[in-house]
Amino acid sequence: MKILVAVKRVIDYNVKPRVKADGTGVDLANVKMSMNPFDEIAVEEAIRLREKGKAAEIVAVSIGPAKAQETLRTALAMGADRAILVETEDEVEPLAVAKILKAIADEEQPGLVLLGKQAISDDSNQTGQMLAALMGRPQGTFANAVEVEGDSVTVKREVDGGLETVKLTLPAVVTTDLRLNEPRYASLPNIMKAKSKPLSAKTPADYGVDTAPRLKTLKVSEPPVRQAGVKVADVDELVAKIKALGIA
């Protein structure tokens, strides 16, 4: 079985994003970028499935600027076999991403498509669901555990009330959640090997997908500064203040 894994280049989760002075977006100049954490979990899960003998090849895909090659090289260093970069300077929205991934899946014919449940850059949580709909394939979102057996995959999903288990017929689409696994660190030898692994470059036009945005960002601003708390001497004073605020 072949596994297709989608990864996205985002601001590193340890970095506090800065808003541009004109309020048109987030400032990416001289900011550390890395693989979306949820996608890193997806890559790790693909590698674990291959180690269990459930997969023969892992193909990593990213849609973004030329610098997204670095993100793909990280996936290759972790253990992916080859990579595809769909290069574009546009800020590609989830529907366009799903259309491109569908076109790639039509070419590659993977048994399983893995991707993070959402990107920490926009928190859309839409691409996996849209991709499954476009492909007409079953989906298992927010995966907490993934088990492949024969021509099916069992996914334990994180839902509001706890955990839900679904069994999907392959090929299928699965989106990964935080508690699925802990991604490995790429070793230095594997980082060196990743430089020679195949990475092909494509464009959205190669797949006949229009990436023109359908949404317009009117303004981006910092969240309001949190107000300082007030200390109270005892419970009676606390109750009095709550009543004064009209909360109780």
C-alpha positions in Angstrom: 0.0 0.0 0.0 1.1 3.5 -0.8 0.5 6.3 1.8 0.2 10.0 0.7 1.0 12.5 3.5 0.2 16.2 3.2 2.4 18.6 5.1 2.3 22.4 5.5 5.0 25.0 6.2 3.9 27.2 9.1 5.4 29.5 11.7 7.1 27.4 14.3 4.7 26.8 17.2 7.3 28.1 19.7 7.3 31.5 17.9 4.8 34.3 18.9 3.4 35.6 15.6 3.6 39.4 14.9 1.0 41.4 13.1 2.2 43.6 10.2 2.2 47.3 11.0 -0.5 48.0 8.4 -2.8 45.2 9.7 -2.8 43.3 6.4 -1.6 40.0 7.8 1.0 38.2 9.9 4.7 39.2 9.5 6.7 36.3 8.2 10.0 38.2 7.7 12.9 36.6 9.5 10.5 34.2 11.4 11.4 30.5 12.1 9.2 28.2 10.0 8.7 24.5 10.5 6.3 21.6 9.7 2.8 22.0 11.0 2.7 19.9 14.2 -0.4 17.9 13.2 1.2 17.1 9.9 4.3 15.9 11.6 2.2 13.4 13.5 0.7 12.3 10.2 4.2 11.6 8.8 5.2 9.7 12.0 2.0 7.5 11.7 2.8 6.7 8.1 6.3 5.6 9.0 4.9 3.4 11.8 2.5 1.8 9.5 5.3 1.0 7.1 7.4 -0.4 9.9 4.5 -2.7 10.7 4.5 -3.9 7.1 1.2 -2.2 6.3 2.7 0.2 3.7 5.4 0.0 1.0 5.9 3.6 0.1 5.3 7.1 1.7 4.9 10.1 -0.5 5.0 13.5 1.1 3.2 16.5 -0.5 3.3 20.2 0.2 1.7 23.2 -1.4 3.4 26.5 -1.0 6.4 28.6 -1.7 9.8 27.3 -2.9 11.0 27.3 0.8 8.5 24.6 1.5 11.2 22.2 0.2 12.7 22.5 3.6 9.5 21.1 5.2 9.5 18.3 2.7 13.1 17.5 3.3 12.2 17.2 7.0 9.5 14.6 6.1 12.1 12.8 3.9 14.6 12.8 6.8 11.9 11.3 9.1 11.4 8.5 6.7 9.2 9.4 3.7 10.5 7.9 0.4 9.9 10.8 -2.0 8.2 14.2 -2.1 6.1 16.4 -4.3 6.2 20.2 -4.0 3.3 22.1 -5.7 4.9 25.5 -5.8 2.9 28.7 -5.5 3.3 32.1 -3.9 -0.5 32.4 -3.4 -2.0 31.8 0.1 -3.9 28.7 -0.9 -7.3 28.2 0.7 -8.4 24.7 2.0 -10.7 24.0 -1.0 -7.9 24.6 -3.5 -5.5 22.5 -1.4 -8.1 19.7 -1.4 -8.5 19.9 -5.2 -4.7 19.7 -5.7 -4.4 16.7 -3.3 -7.2 15.0 -5.1 -5.4 15.4 -8.5 -2.2 14.0 -6.9 -4.1 11.1 -5.4 -5.7 10.4 -8.8 -2.1 10.1 -10.2 -0.5 8.3 -7.2 -3.5 6.0 -6.3 -2.6 5.8 -2.6 -4.4 3.3 -0.3 -4.4 5.9 2.5 -4.1 9.7 2.6 -2.9 11.1 6.0 -2.9 14.7 7.0 -3.1 16.8 10.1 -6.6 17.6 11.3 -5.7 21.4 11.0 -2.9 23.8 10.4 -1.9 26.1 13.2 -1.6 29.0 10.8 -5.3 29.3 10.0 -6.9 26.6 12.1 -9.4 25.9 9.3 -9.8 22.1 10.0 -11.4 21.7 6.5 -8.9 20.2 4.0 -9.2 16.5 5.1 -13.0 16.6 5.0 -13.1 18.4 1.7 -10.6 16.0 0.2 -12.6 12.9 1.3 -15.8 14.5 -0.3 -14.0 15.3 -3.6 -12.5 11.8 -3.8 -15.7 10.1 -2.7 -13.8 8.1 -0.1 -14.5 7.4 3.6 -12.9 9.6 6.2 -11.7 9.2 9.8 -11.0 12.6 11.4 -9.3 13.5 14.6 -7.5 10.1 14.8 -6.4 9.0 18.2 -5.4 5.5 17.0 -5.0 4.0 13.5 -5.0 0.2 12.7 -4.8 -1.1 9.1 -6.0 -4.7 8.6 -6.4 -6.1 5.1 -8.5 -3.8 3.0 -9.8 -1.7 5.9 -8.6 0.8 8.5 -10.0 1.2 12.0 -9.8 4.7 13.4 -10.4 5.7 17.0 -11.6 9.3 16.8 -11.6 12.0 19.5 -15.1 13.5 19.8 -16.7 15.8 22.4 -18.1 12.9 24.4 -15.0 10.8 24.4 -13.8 8.3 21.7 -15.6 6.9 18.7 -14.3 4.0 16.7 -15.0 3.7 13.0 -14.0 1.1 10.4 -13.3 2.4 6.9 -12.8 0.6 3.6 -9.6 1.5 1.9 -8.7 3.7 0.1 -9.6 6.3 2.8 -8.7 9.7 4.2 -7.5 10.1 7.8 -6.7 13.3 9.7 -4.5 13.1 12.8 -4.9 14.5 16.3 -2.3 15.3 18.9 -2.6 12.2 21.0 -2.0 9.7 18.1 1.8 9.5 18.5 4.9 11.4 19.4 6.9 12.2 16.2 10.5 11.1 16.1 13.5 13.3 15.6 15.3 13.0 12.3 18.9 11.6 12.8 21.9 13.2 11.2 22.5 10.3 8.8 18.8 10.4 7.7 19.0 14.2 7.2 22.0 13.7 4.9 20.2 10.9 3.0 17.1 13.1 2.6 19.1 15.4 0.4 19.4 12.7 -2.3 15.8 11.5 -2.1 13.6 12.5 -5.1 11.6 15.7 -4.8 9.6 16.7 -7.8 8.3 20.3 -8.4 4.9 21.0 -9.8 2.5 23.9 -10.1 -1.2 24.2 -9.5 -1.7 24.7 -13.2 -0.2 21.2 -13.8 -3.3 19.9 -12.0 -5.7 22.4 -13.5 -6.5 24.0 -10.2 -7.2 27.8 -9.8 -5.7 29.0 -6.4 -7.1 32.5 -6.6 -8.5 33.3 -3.1 -12.2 33.4 -2.6 -11.9 35.2 0.8 -10.5 38.7 1.4 -8.7 39.5 4.7 -10.0 42.9 5.8 -7.8 43.4 8.9 -5.5 41.4 11.2 -5.0 42.7 14.7 -3.5 41.5 18.0 -6.0 40.2 20.6 -6.9 42.7 23.3 -4.6 42.9 26.3 -6.0 40.9 29.2 -7.0 43.1 32.1 -5.3 42.7 35.4 -7.1 40.7 38.1 -8.2 42.0 41.5 -7.3 40.5 44.8 -10.1 40.2 47.4 -9.8 39.8 51.2 -12.5 37.1 51.6 -15.4 35.3 50.1 -17.9 38.0 51.1 -16.0 40.6 49.2 -15.7 38.3 46.2 -19.5 37.7 46.2 -20.1 41.5 46.5 -17.9 42.2 43.5 -19.5 39.5 41.4 -23.0 40.9 42.2 -21.7 44.4 41.3 -20.7 43.2 37.9 -24.1 41.7 37.4 -22.8 38.2 36.9 -24.8 36.7 39.8 
